[in-house]
Amino acid sequence: MTLTHESYAALSAGEIADSVRDGSLSATEVAEAAIARMELTEPHLHAFCTPAPDLARKTAAAIDNARAAGEPLGPLAGVPVGIKDLVATKDLVTAMGSVIYRDFVPEDDDIVVERLKDAGAVILGKTNVPEFGYSGVGHNPVFETTRNPWNTELTPGGSSAGSGASVAAGVTPFAIGSDGGGSVRIPSAHCGLVGIKASMGRVPLWPGCRDERFPGVSSWESLEHIGPMARSVSDAALMLSVISGPDMRDRHTIPNDVAWLDEAKAGQLPKLRIAFSEDFGYLAVDPEVRRVVREAVAVFENDLGCEVEIADPGWSDPGADFWGLVLADSDLAGMRAWLPDHAHEMSPHLVNLLKGRHDDEALTNANMARKKLCNIAAKFFGTYDLLLSPTLTVPPFALHMQGPEKTEGRMVDPAAWLGFCFPFNMTGQPAASVPAGLTKDGLPVGLQIVGRHLDDPMVLRAAAAYEAARPWSGHRPALLDRLEAA
């Protein structure tokens, strides 16, 4: 087969790996198609802060040589992947959207990068993030602002902004995201993708937030997850099958008792008892988001045979306590030491956060609030198998904002639009975002599927069953049609 960047963009990760293993495609052909796709879209999207085409070509050639020598190839043989720029890559700049680390080259790969390489994946480059991931959007002081393929005047969401834009544009079939407060699910919702945050510890994370030598990098430890962003549940499951499982370097990791690919192909759901909350009882939610998500939830009742009840989880807004946990996880002394010389080069919202003073009771109160929230969640999920909600309160919005100041006619905090996501970083529960549909303006909306603690298989099965009942593969940004026709 002759592989163009258009035909490449239509392939799944699984199809690419199968074709490279059976020889119908070479890894080099795939890499060249991905590079061509990146060169076509980058001037419009700025998904990659550090493209690595030479590394991709070198890796692809090694895979082709291994196949020619009769060596076995891994489950991701020749599959291009983007790596979020908060995730360490040995010998490849990991700037984290900050002038402080503009030229930083890690000594080690993150565990997930090691595993992707061992499985035969081809790293196409590092994908853009807001500074240190302390934001849900895609701009930072160092690189060009990442734009949403569905409308380039709007944010793709973040902090895995470049990963979302890359996958939605067909540059890579999947990408690595990290999720400390929703950052896999946020851009997945805004870009029309599947994003999965598995249970805390299912996917190991190191060095990342565990290397005390690097302020800013060593943040979010009790909240952070790493996960896949993909165009299908099966591709997300394929990545999870490679990157999940314990590692001694991450003391929070747990045994991997999930057959990810099997769950993604499990077929019909059992008759589940599902809770649906439009607003958790306190969030302002855009009317179009409400409409689209209601229609998506109806699929579970009408097509999948589940019992769906309207029910709020029962906690009050934990936003302030969430940020208390972030600060308690951060090296405030190390990051504050930058301010005299670098504050003018840093993101204003991050500078303001670092300049704030937080007494000991505020930080310990945040931890008590997390315990309370976890106990409420445990009781709630004792009644319900799953919770469905919008992933975000609003559709994609204008670039260079932290969030809307007004939603549903109410003045809100600029971070309020993230309110469906971060509670499940506090509890560590598995949560996925899947495409719910489009607004009247043609913008993607995400449906969040949350499972009981450690019940990752049910979240994956529900996502796969919903995808089968309401396929999304026919939807894609109009920008891509225009670029391909040019």
Number of C-alpha atoms within 10 A of each C-alpha: 8 8 15 15 21 17 12 22 20 12 14 20 29 17 14 22 26 20 18 23 22 11 13 12 19 23 32 21 22 26 28 19 21 28 22 16 22 25 14 17 21 19 10 15 23 23 37 27 25 19 21 17 20 14 15 26 21 13 22 27 18 16 26 23 14 13 19 10 9 9 11 11 20 18 21 26 29 35 29 28 27 30 27 29 33 27 27 29 24 14 12 21 21 25 28 28 26 22 18 18 17 14 12 15 15 17 12 16 19 20 23 25 20 15 16 23 19 15 19 22 28 28 28 28 26 30 32 37 36 29 27 22 30 22 26 27 32 35 28 24 16 21 21 16 23 36 27 34 28 24 19 15 16 22 31 37 36 32 34 36 37 37 38 44 37 32 25 29 26 25 30 31 28 31 31 30 34 28 26 25 29 36 32 36 37 32 36 38 32 31 34 32 32 30 35 34 33 29 23 24 24 27 27 25 28 19 20 22 22 17 13 15 10 15 20 25 25 18 26 25 19 19 23 23 28 26 28 27 34 32 28 25 30 24 22 27 25 23 28 24 18 19 24 26 17 18 18 10 13 16 13 16 19 19 12 14 12 18 14 24 20 16 22 25 16 16 14 16 16 12 13 18 16 24 23 23 17 23 19 19 14 12 20 21 23 17 14 18 24 19 14 21 25 19 12 22 21 13 16 22 17 11 14 18 15 17 14 20 15 11 18 17 19 13 17 11 17 17 16 11 21 22 18 20 23 20 18 21 18 21 18 16 10 14 18 16 13 14 15 8 8 13 15 11 15 19 21 12 13 16 18 10 15 18 13 8 8 13 8 9 9 16 20 15 14 22 18 13 20 20 14 14 21 20 13 16 20 17 12 19 18 11 11 20 18 23 25 27 26 31 33 28 28 25 26 26 20 16 20 15 16 21 24 18 15 16 20 14 10 11 12 16 14 14 14 23 26 23 23 23 27 20 24 24 23 24 23 23 22 26 31 31 32 30 31 27 23 19 16 9 8 13 20 25 31 34 27 29 24 29 26 23 19 19 18 25 21 23 27 31 23 27 27 25 24 24 20 14 14 15 13 17 12 5 12 17 18 12 17 18 11 9 11 12 7 6
